[in-house]
Amino acid sequence: MSILETMETIATQENVELSPVSQQPTLRESVNTAIQNYFSQLDGQQPSELYDMVLAEVEAPLLERVMEYTRGNQTKAAIILGLNRGTLRKKLKIYGLN
């Protein structure tokens, strides 16, 4: 199970401390729980390249939603994300979102 899949099911499968305002787990709480769940499912296997895996799992949907929000406007998306437009274009290509 990927970290993203784990994060999507946390609210229904885990007893997560909910933030008082929205009654939904915060992103930080969801990531924390997902990583704890990931480690608990390793069954003795040694994880590797966890940092890159987590970033890829979070970065792709982040880029998708921002591009959707800006209706495909890469300049606006780059500003929202705090990235150089060239960097954004490179990341969109990596994830097949161009």
C-alpha angles and dihedrals in degrees: 000000000000123000090247092054089048092050091051093056100040097095091057102034105037134053097242124181103246124218109249097231103054102016086227124109113262118242089254092052091048093050092046092051093044092053092047089051091047091054092047091055097050092094093206096317118133112239119225135191090010093155094057092043093053093046092050092048092052100034099056097056090041091056092044094053094044091049089049091048092051092042090240096311103146094190092056091042092052090052092049091049095042092237134130109256090239091054090050091050090051092050092047089053092049091055095039092245099127 
